[in-house]
Amino acid sequence: MKNYDIVVVGAGPGGSIAAKTAVDKGYSVILLEKKDLRNGGRYKACGGAMAWELIEKIKFPEDKIDRIIEKLILHHIDGDIYTKQGKGAIIWRDKFDKFLTDIASTSGVEIKQNEELIDIKKTDSEYLINTSKSKYSAQYVIAADGVNSPTLRKLRWEKFNKEDLILTITQEMGLNKKEIDERLGNDEVHLFFGIKNLIPLGYAWLFPKKDKITVGWGNQIGKIKNSRKEFSKFLNIPLVKQSIKNAELIRYTPHLIPVGVRPMLYNDDVFAVGDAGGIVDPISGKGIPYAMMSAEIAIQTIKYCEKKGKEEKMGEIYKKKLDRSFLSILKKKSELRKRIFQNDEKLKLFLNLWQNHRSSEIILKDLL
Ligand SMILES: Cc1cc2nc3c(=O)[nH]c(=O)nc-3n(C[C@H](O)[C@H](O)[C@H](O)COP(=O)(O)OP(=O)(O)OC[C@H]3O[C@@H](n4cnc5c(N)ncnc54)[C@H](O)[C@@H]3O)c2cc1C
């Protein structure tokens, strides 16, 4: 059995950044990923929208970007349209996540792909991990294995509450670029809202990529009975119907987004990062930057606590660092989310404000 300081489970954005940061700080690390990362990486159902600042920060190459976006068009089903300016990128997750695993690998991270965590147990002094191919032991565990986190399930952490889970449906529709540009514009993404007549608690979207449109829909789990039927209601909105006319259905994928932070993000040398911890913007569903930031903070916490001899305070310090960085705002956004989706009047008021303000600003200035 091979022994490591840290085992990281899951090679999404959270896992790759955790593993890279840990190697940079001198730890021995193994990164386990159940899927195949060869041939350009693995598919992940995602809108792939990213703020331009993040693209610049990580120096993501422009030739790997599918579209550069200048604005969001926010449609309310009653016919109102709102516009939000802001530069962003639309990317495919296979390319983006592969870019990050390649950075981790270049830094010296040992990556085991096609290797699934099957079981994990704590002995007196370390964790024993059984995978589909091998056995490992480690002092620390970073659970970066997404919303269903098998790691945290095996360790019997509490499950997410139903109201903290969004069920999404993603359809990838193939269409040539010229037609996409004519139908949806070449630098816009489209978001669709409507509590009474579209989605009780969530929104839907059309994200144009180079030669595909990502058609997505997400609603709080338990708020509707038949998600396929509700999704087809969205597909029948005239603009949506026209945009995907004669497009080829390439994929149909249901997936969950967690929109409520777990009450516990650390226990006994195990850290939850990214979706595994429910660390996602509860209004927009944006999770990639938070997965990356929480992963970095988890490793910084280990280093800091070891250096200062504060190992027994690791959980407290991880939470404090997260709160200071972004988590306290995400928690406040959960409250705002409840207010926005009370009724369509409130929702429209929010969409109107959102045109010119970040949602964090709407909270901090108490604008709604
Ligand atoms: C439909 C949809 C649209 C979204 N759109 C956006 C968007 O436009 N912008 C944005 O910022 N965010 C978006 N998100 C959220 C974003 O996708 C997530 O927040 C982000 O992927 C979280 O990263 P992560 O590293 O925590 O987990 P993940 O990206 O989920 O990675 C987890 C990894 O763990 C692996 N894994 C799971 N189980 C095991 C196991 N047993 N052993 C080994 N490996 C395992 C998985 O294969 C996966 O590679 C969207 C999500 C959905 C569902």
The ligand as an SDF file (V2000), in Angstrom:
LIG
                    3D

 53 58  0  0  0  0  0  0  0  0999 V2000
  -26.0890   21.9850  -15.6800 C   0  0  0  0  0  0  0  0  0  0  0  0
  -25.0190   22.7360  -14.9110 C   0  0  0  0  0  0  0  0  0  0  0  0
  -24.5820   23.9660  -15.3750 C   0  0  0  0  0  0  0  0  0  0  0  0
  -23.5700   24.6530  -14.6850 C   0  0  0  0  0  0  0  0  0  0  0  0
  -23.0980   25.8160  -15.2160 N   0  0  0  0  0  0  0  0  0  0  0  0
  -22.0820   26.4580  -14.5990 C   0  0  0  0  0  0  0  0  0  0  0  0
  -21.5030   27.6190  -15.2020 C   0  0  0  0  0  0  0  0  0  0  0  0
  -21.8880   28.0520  -16.3030 O   0  0  0  0  0  0  0  0  0  0  0  0
  -20.4620   28.2390  -14.5410 N   0  0  0  0  0  0  0  0  0  0  0  0
  -20.0040   27.7710  -13.3360 C   0  0  0  0  0  0  0  0  0  0  0  0
  -19.0640   28.3770  -12.7600 O   0  0  0  0  0  0  0  0  0  0  0  0
  -20.5190   26.6520  -12.7690 N   0  0  0  0  0  0  0  0  0  0  0  0
  -21.5310   25.9810  -13.3770 C   0  0  0  0  0  0  0  0  0  0  0  0
  -22.0360   24.8410  -12.8200 N   0  0  0  0  0  0  0  0  0  0  0  0
  -21.4890   24.3610  -11.5360 C   0  0  0  0  0  0  0  0  0  0  0  0
  -20.1440   23.6550  -11.7680 C   0  0  0  0  0  0  0  0  0  0  0  0
  -20.2860   22.6880  -12.7900 O   0  0  0  0  0  0  0  0  0  0  0  0
  -19.6770   22.9880  -10.4760 C   0  0  0  0  0  0  0  0  0  0  0  0
  -19.8380   23.8670   -9.3980 O   0  0  0  0  0  0  0  0  0  0  0  0
  -18.2000   22.5650  -10.5730 C   0  0  0  0  0  0  0  0  0  0  0  0
  -18.0480   21.5600  -11.5310 O   0  0  0  0  0  0  0  0  0  0  0  0
  -17.6970   22.0610   -9.2090 C   0  0  0  0  0  0  0  0  0  0  0  0
  -16.3920   21.5710   -9.3360 O   0  0  0  0  0  0  0  0  0  0  0  0
  -15.8440   20.4160   -8.3740 P   0  0  0  0  0  0  0  0  0  0  0  0
  -14.4120   20.2730   -8.6870 O   0  0  0  0  0  0  0  0  0  0  0  0
  -16.2800   20.6700   -6.9930 O   0  0  0  0  0  0  0  0  0  0  0  0
  -16.6630   19.0920   -8.8040 O   0  0  0  0  0  0  0  0  0  0  0  0
  -16.8600   18.3870  -10.2010 P   0  0  0  0  0  0  0  0  0  0  0  0
  -16.5440   19.2870  -11.3390 O   0  0  0  0  0  0  0  0  0  0  0  0
  -18.2160   17.7780  -10.1420 O   0  0  0  0  0  0  0  0  0  0  0  0
  -15.7720   17.2390  -10.2100 O   0  0  0  0  0  0  0  0  0  0  0  0
  -15.9000   16.0920   -9.4140 C   0  0  0  0  0  0  0  0  0  0  0  0
  -15.0290   15.0090  -10.0010 C   0  0  0  0  0  0  0  0  0  0  0  0
  -15.0230   13.8970   -9.0910 O   0  0  0  0  0  0  0  0  0  0  0  0
  -15.0430   12.6990   -9.8560 C   0  0  0  0  0  0  0  0  0  0  0  0
  -15.5440   11.6320   -8.9840 N   0  0  0  0  0  0  0  0  0  0  0  0
  -16.7870   11.4490   -8.5110 C   0  0  0  0  0  0  0  0  0  0  0  0
  -16.8610   10.3290   -7.7660 N   0  0  0  0  0  0  0  0  0  0  0  0
  -15.6130    9.7970   -7.7430 C   0  0  0  0  0  0  0  0  0  0  0  0
  -15.0520    8.6220   -7.1490 C   0  0  0  0  0  0  0  0  0  0  0  0
  -15.7850    7.7740   -6.4170 N   0  0  0  0  0  0  0  0  0  0  0  0
  -13.7380    8.3850   -7.3300 N   0  0  0  0  0  0  0  0  0  0  0  0
  -12.9700    9.2380   -8.0680 C   0  0  0  0  0  0  0  0  0  0  0  0
  -13.4620   10.3260   -8.6850 N   0  0  0  0  0  0  0  0  0  0  0  0
  -14.7600   10.6130   -8.5170 C   0  0  0  0  0  0  0  0  0  0  0  0
  -15.9770   13.0520  -11.0210 C   0  0  0  0  0  0  0  0  0  0  0  0
  -15.8000   12.1670  -12.1080 O   0  0  0  0  0  0  0  0  0  0  0  0
  -15.5430   14.4740  -11.3400 C   0  0  0  0  0  0  0  0  0  0  0  0
  -14.5180   14.5130  -12.2980 O   0  0  0  0  0  0  0  0  0  0  0  0
  -23.0320   24.1200  -13.4890 C   0  0  0  0  0  0  0  0  0  0  0  0
  -23.4770   22.8800  -13.0260 C   0  0  0  0  0  0  0  0  0  0  0  0
  -24.4500   22.1870  -13.7210 C   0  0  0  0  0  0  0  0  0  0  0  0
  -24.9020   20.8330  -13.2270 C   0  0  0  0  0  0  0  0  0  0  0  0
  1  2  1  0
  2  3  1  0
  2 52  2  0
  3  4  2  0
  4  5  1  0
  4 50  1  0
  5  6  2  0
  6  7  1  0
  6 13  1  0
  7  8  2  0
  7  9  1  0
  9 10  1  0
 10 11  2  0
 10 12  1  0
 12 13  2  0
 13 14  1  0
 14 15  1  0
 14 50  1  0
 15 16  1  0
 16 17  1  0
 16 18  1  0
 18 19  1  0
 18 20  1  0
 20 21  1  0
 20 22  1  0
 22 23  1  0
 23 24  1  0
 24 25  2  0
 24 26  1  0
 24 27  1  0
 27 28  1  0
 28 29  2  0
 28 30  1  0
 28 31  1  0
 31 32  1  0
 32 33  1  0
 33 34  1  0
 33 48  1  0
 34 35  1  0
 35 36  1  0
 35 46  1  0
 36 37  1  0
 36 45  1  0
 37 38  2  0
 38 39  1  0
 39 40  1  0
 39 45  2  0
 40 41  1  0
 40 42  2  0
 42 43  1  0
 43 44  2  0
 44 45  1  0
 46 47  1  0
 46 48  1  0
 48 49  1  0
 50 51  2  0
 51 52  1  0
 52 53  1  0
M  END
$$$$
